[in-house]
Amino acid sequence: MIPTNLLLYIGIALFLGFILGKATNWMRLTAIVGYIIAGIILGPMMNIIMEENLASSTMNLIIDATLGLVGFIIGVGFTKGFLRRFGKMAIGIAIVQSTVTFGIVFLGVYLLTDNLSLSLILGVIGLATAPAGTIAAIHLSGGRGKLSQMTVAIVGIDDGIGIIYFVFVLAIVKFLLGDKLPLHELFYLPMVELGGAILIGSIFGVGLAFLGKRIRHSEDVFIIGLSFIFMCIGICEIIHASAILACMILGIIFINMAPRVGRTTHTNIETILPPIYVVFFAIAGLELSLQFNSLIEFGIMSTVVIIIVYIVYRILGKLAGAVLAGKALHAPPTIEKYLGFALLSQAGVAIGLAILANNELSAYSDMAYLGALIITIITLTTIIFEIIGPIGVRYALKKAGEIHNK
């Protein structure tokens, strides 16, 4: 049931998120930090603002819609021109760098906690980056050159790889927590989930491209585009396929089959994302405040230590992964040495995957703390990485000699 004061809550979240976003921008931090703080502030106020708690189904609706739109935006970035320009090197570097980051974060958390499930999930979420914040930092620095171009390419591919890895890791974690699956189904079910997402995304992508070429007005294509994205998400929910991956596939096919209308639709959808992002990150902050009792049960100091380890090992993973990838694929020295510093931002996809993991793990009553822990670690470290990330980008571009905006 939808709470009666949901619109009041969303209105307050939008206004408070806007104010705090502007404040954090003034402090030379990204607006995302302000949005999350807004959610943290609103959490304890829930009982005052609303007559009943915000239902998980309502929050999931907002989360699913946001992640679907994010998946679409990532997908439309993979144009034929983009792939020709960066090609095998960008994809190869992204795969190696992501895999190394996953391994290092997994190892660091596992050595500390001896918790295989937690280590796997934090490892896979750790490889995701934040395209919007990273690209904004490059633009503000006037970045132009090989490192700038490669960074723009990698941040989109990173999230795509993260989504694919996440599907497999979540299946393994559910198996570890007690799902009685035969060993072959442990790999078969994720393949079905991935295959279903690719099939659904492809069907809707081809359909949207077909209609887009035949509809004259951009507003009409925009409406049809949103309807296809939401239908894609809904069908994926029904058959338990990855909605964010399906929307990414939809975007890739649409932009390559109908480039002109694809670019227009991309621009139109980006214009509606800011208020959706505000509510999405406010919900992340709200989730954090709602998990406080579970964290007390687990231990506040233990959580702080895991947060520190996650931050340190994710940074190490990005730096080492970029160096190893650069060496293996004979990338230019500036990319090999400094790419890792430009990949530290983490935001929407990471928080979305953390919330999805929490939703899946809520079925295991004796593991309720695990979802709370993941939400807390990713939400709080997102604030840290959204502070560190732009600094890392500017440092990398400066060392590479690609800053043209002093």
N, C-alpha and C positions, 0 to 999 in steps of 0.2 A: 504493500500500500504506500502511495506517495504521501509524505508528510504535508499537512495543510499549509505550513509556512515555508515550503521549499523555495518559492520565488523570493520571499523575504531574505532567506539565507543566501541565495545566489546573488541578489542585489547587494547585500552587505559585503559578500566575498569579492564581488567585482569592484566595488568602490574602495574597500580597504586594500585590495590587491593593487589597484591602480595607484593609490596614494603611496603605499610602501614601495611599489615598483619604481615610481618616480624618485622616491627618496634614495633607494639603493643605486639608481642610475646616477643621481647627483653625487653619490659617494664613489662613483666610478666602478660600481659593481653591476652585475646584470640584474634586470628586473625580476628574473626568476627567483632570486634570493628573497626579494620582497613578497612575491606571491606565496612562497612557502611559509614565510613568517606570518603572513595574513592567516593562513590555514591553522597554524599553531595557536595563534591568538584566538581564533574563532572556536577552536575545539572546546575549551572550558565554557564558552558562552552558549553552547548548543542548547542547554536546558532552558536558557532564558529566551533565546530567539525562537525556538521551535517548540511546538506542543508535543512532539514526539521525536525520537531519534531519527536521523537521516538513514533510511533503509539501505542495506548493502546493495540491493537491486538497483536503487536509484544512483548510488555512487558508481556501480559497475556500468550503468548505461552511459554516464558521462565519460568514464574511463575508456570504454570500448569505442565510443564515437571519436574521442580524441586520438587514440592510438591508430584507429583506422585512417583518419585524416593525415596523421603523421606518416603512416606507411605509404599513403598515396603521394605525399610531398617528396618522400625519399625516392619513390619509384620514378616520378617524372624527371628526376635529375639524371637518370641513366639514358640519355639520348644517344643516338648513333654517333653524333659529333663528339660527345663526351667520351664514349667508348673508343672511338678512333684516336682521340687525342691522348688518352691515358692508357687504354688497352690493357695488355697482359701485365705490365709492370705494376700498375695501380692495384689491380685485383690480387696479384701475387703478393705484393707488399702487405696489403690489407689482411690476407689470409694468414701469412706467417706472423705478422705483428699481433693479430688478434689471438691466434693460438698460443703464442708465447705469453701474452698477457694473462690469458685464461689459466695457463699452467702455473705461472708464478703466483697469482692471487690465490688460486686453489691451494698450492703448497704452503704459502704463508699462513693462511687461515687454518688449514688442517694441522700444521705443526703446533699452532697455538691452542686450538680447541679440541682436536681429535674427533671432530664432528664432520663426517663425510658429506652428509646432506647439505649442511650449511656451507661447507667449503665449495662444493660443486656449484651451488646457486650463486654465491658471491663471485666465484670465478667467472661464470658466464655473463653475469651482469656487468662485471668489471671491464669487459672489453668494449662495451658500448660507449660511444662518444656523443657530443652534442653539436650537430651540424650548424644550427642557427647561431649559437654563441661563438663558435669557432670562426665561422665565416664573417660574422659581424666584427670580431677582433681583427681579422685580416683586413677588412675594408677600412676600419678606423686607423690602422697602421699604414694604409696605402700600399699594402703588400702586393708586389708584382715580381714574378720569377718562378723558377722551377719548384722551389719548396712551397710557395703559396699555392700554385696550381695543384701540386700533389696532395697537399693538405685538404683542399676542397674536395678532391676526388676521394680520399681515404675516409673522411668522416661519414660520408653517405654509405660507402661500402661496409664500413665497420658495423653500422647498425643492422644492415641486411644480414651480415654474417652472425651477429649476435642473436638475431631473431631465430635463425636456423639452428644454431647451437642450442639455444634455450629450449626448443621443442624436445631435443634428444635428452638434455640434462634433466628436464622436469620429469620425463618418463623414467629415467634411471633413479631419481630421488623418490618417486612414488613407489617404485619397486623396492628400494631400500627400506622404506617406511612401512612396508607390509602388504602392498598390492600383490596378490598371488597370481603373477603372470608367468607363463612358460618363458624360458629364455629367448626363444625365437620371437615371441610377441613383444619383448622388450625393445626390439629393433623394428619389428613390423609395424606396431602402432604409431610410432613417430613418423615412419615413412608414409603411412596412410594419412596422418595429419598434414604432413608437408605436401604430399601429392594432392590431397583434397584442396588445400589452400592454392596451390599452383593451378589446378583445374578451374576452380571457381574464379580466381583472379583473371585467368586467361579468358574465360567465357565473358565475364563482365567487361574486361578490357577491350575485346574485339567488338562487343555490342556497343560500348560507349563510343569507340572510334567510328563505327559504322553510322551511328545516329549523329555524331558530332559533325561529320562531313556533310550531312544533309540538312542540318538546322542552321538557319542564317544568323539568328540573334545570339550574342554571347550570353545574355541572361538566361536564355532557354537551355543552352548547353550547360551552364552552371547548375541549373536546377536538376537537369537530367544526370549530371555528374555526381551531385550530392546523393540523389536517389540511388544511383548504382553503387556508390560507396557504402551507403547504409544497408542496402539489400545484401551486398557482399558480406558485410559484417554479420548481419542477421543469419544468413545461411550458414556461415562458418560456425556461429554459436550453436546452431541446431545439430550440425554433423561433427562438432568438436574438432574443427580445423583451425589453423592459426589465422585469425582475422587480420592481424597487422601484416603478415606475410602476403596474404591474398590481396590486400589493398596495395601493397608494394608492387606485386605482379601486375595488377590492374593498371597502375600508373605507368609502369615500364611499357606495356603494350600500347596503351592509349597514346602516350607521347610520341612513340615511334611510328604508329600507324596514322595518326592525325596530328602532326607537329604544330600546325597553326592554331587549331582550336585547343590543343593540349596546353600550349603555353598560356592562352587566354584563361582557360579553366584553372590552371595552376595559380595564376595571379589572383583570380577571384577567390579561390579557396584560401589562399594565404591571407587575404584581407579579413576573413572571418575568424582566423585562428587566434589572434591575440586575446579576445575575451574568453574563448574556450580554454586557452592555456591558463588564464588567470584562475578559472574555476578548477581546472585539472590540478594545478600545483597547490591550490588552496585545499583541495581534497587530500592531497598527499600530506600536507601539514596537519590536517584534521585526523587522518589515519594515524599519524605519529602520536598525537595527543591522546587518541583513544586506546593506544597500545600501552599506555604508561603502567597500568597495573601488572600486565604480563612481564614488563621489563623489570619491575621491582622484584618479581618472583625469580627472574633469571639472575639479576644482580646488576646494578647500575655501573659499578666499577668494571665488571667483566665486559659489559657492553662497550664502555669507553675504550678499553684495551683493544677489543676487536675492531672498533672504528679506526683507531690509530694504525693497526696492522693493515687493515684494508687500504687505507690511504697510501701508506708507505709502499706496500707491495704492488698496488695498481700503478703508481708512478714508476716503480722499478720495471714493471712489466711493459709499460708503454715505451720507456726508454730503451730497454734491452731488446724488445721486440722489433722496434724500428731499426736498430743497429744490425741485428741479425738478418732481418728482411732485406735491408739495403745491401749488405754484403752478399747475401745469397743471390740477389737479382741484379747485382752490379749497378746499383743506383748511383746517381751523382753524389759526391761527398757531402754536399749540403743537406741532401735528403737523408742520407745515412746517419749523419751526426745529430741533426736537429729536429727531424720529423717528430720524434717522440714527445718533445716539449710542447709541440703544437696540438697534441691529441689528448690533453688532460681534462678538458671540459666534459661534464657528464650531467644530463638533465632528463628530458622527457621520456626517452625510450627506456632508460635505466629505471626510472621511477615506475613507469608502466609495467615493466617486467617484474619489478619487486611486488607490485600490487597483484599482478596475475599469479605470482608464486604464492603469495599470502592467501589468495582465494582458493587455490588448489590445495594448499596444505591445511586449510581450516577443516577439512573432512577428517583429519587425524587428531582426535581430541587430546591425546597425550603429547602432541607436538604443536600445540597452539602457540607456545612461546617462540617457535622457530619463525613463523610468519611475522610475528611482532618484531622479532630481532632483525629480520631482513628489511622490513619497512623502515625501522629506525635507522639502521646503518646507512641505507641508500639515501634516505631523505636528508639526514644530517650531512653525509659526505657530499651530497649534491651541492649544498650550500658552500662547503669548502672548495670543491672542484670548480664551482662557478666563480669563485674568487681567484683561485690559482690558475685556471685555464687561460683567461685573457693575458695574464702575466707571462705564462709559458709561450703563448703565441708570439707576443711582442719580442720576448727574448730570442726565440728561434729565428724570427725574421731579421732581427738586428744582427745576430751572428752570421746569418746567411747573406747579409747585405741587401735585403729586399725591402727595407722600410723606405717609403717615399713620402711619408707624412710626418715630419718632425714635430 
